[in-house]
């Protein structure tokens, strides 16, 4: 165990922030840390929009489902999968870009996830707190219009950054035995392991300082997956030039 691993294992989502600002030079350092993440075939297809305008922040908070911390955090970033600059690169060399492939969607989206997690880890090393905002995809078309996103660019998620004004408990993750398989996929012991994990999660919620729940993990997931999951996403992504083939 070392300081980096301990920092990673101590990750919590922070949803309450102080009024203290983050210097722009610090933010740019975090972005450079994000750029150091792996990127498939050097594609570098993540673009970040720093939203400073208070009115836009307020609109994004509502579009994300009324998440007030989008407006309140010191810094709010929107991570976008971006293949538009690759169109520009092809144009610069008089090449016809072949776009719309599902593989391009996967690599661009993964780029954002890898980039953002580097930013989060770097931010945590500076005692900053963060929380991802996937709720932007609730009204993704309106978010895209507000941020004036061109074709081949779509908002994957937002990220609140700031100085924490809370100290929540670390939420237990699934047992390693459920996640790490040896040589082949098997779920032989998963049910028993998940049942034990459910008990841990119920205990976690019972002792948590806020937002008390009385569900285990499997019950939460079974409830969530009986509902539609943003069915508008496919048509929106196709309208932006993704998932054509």
C-alpha positions, 0 to 999 in steps of 0.5 A: 500500500502507498499514498496513491493507492490509499488516496484512490481507495478513499474516493467519495462523491462530494456534493457540498462545497465551500465558497473557495475558488480553484485557481485557473492555473490549478485547474489547467494542471488538473487538465494536463494530468487528464491529458496524461491518461491513455488514449486509444491510437493517440486519438485524443478525442476528449474536449472539456468545456469549463462552464463559468457563466452563472446562468448556464450553470443554473440551466445545466443544474436543472437539466441534470435533474435539479442538482444544485451543486452543479451551480454551486461548485467552484468549477464545473466541467463538461466532458465531451467525446469529440471527433470534430477535430479529427474531421479538421485533421483530415481536412488539413491533409485533403483526406476523406474522413470515414465517420459514424463507426461504432468503434469511434463512439466507443474509443471517444467515450472511453477517452473521456472516462480515462481523462476524467478519472485522471483529473479526479485523482489529481484533484483529490491529491490536492484535497479537492472534492468532486462528483460526476454528473451523468444527469446531463444526459437526461436532457442531452439535446438541450445541453448540447444546444446550450453549449453549442456543440457541433456534429461529432461532439456530444456531452458524456458527463459533467464534473463538479470540483471544489473544496469539500464542505462535507466528509461523507463515508466511503461507500463499499464496492462489490467484493473483488471475488465478484469482479476478478475472474480467473481464466474464464467467466464464472458466476458460480459464487456470485449470488452468495457473495452479492447477498453478503455484500447486500448486508454490508450496503444495508449496514453502510446506509444505516450508519451513513450520516445523510440520505438514509436508505434501507436497500441492499445493492442488488435491490437497488439495481433490480429496481433501476433496471426495470425502468427505461434508461434514457431511450432518447440517447440513441437517436441523439447520438445518431443525429450527432454523427455517431453509431451510424455503422 
